[in-house]
Amino acid sequence: MKFLLGLLIVFEILDGVLTHILVRDGLAREGNPFLMPLVGETNFLIIKVVGVLLAALILWDIYQRWPRVALATTGFFVTVYAAIVLWNASFFLA
């Protein structure tokens, strides 16, 4: 579980950094309408980091009570964010 949470944190932060760069350079736009106004500001990356750390703490708490649920949920989100990071990274190759 610790490994999955570490991956989730890394992928979320990579997503934030890549999105920040892509939006700044005009190559992409933020898909989350709640975060769209914040992209390009320092607050965007702070919100991403704080959000993923909070999510990791909540998932760890769930893991203590329902390990299978937490593992499945964390695995799902790691997969989603890995795909998002790969998608964002693909813009640098185009």
Secondary structure, 3 states (H helix, E strand, C coil): CHHHHHHHHHHHHHHHHHHHHHHHCCCCCCCCCCCHHHCCCHHHHHHHHHHHHHHHHHHHHHHHHCHHHHHHHHHHHHHHHHHHHHHHHHHHHC
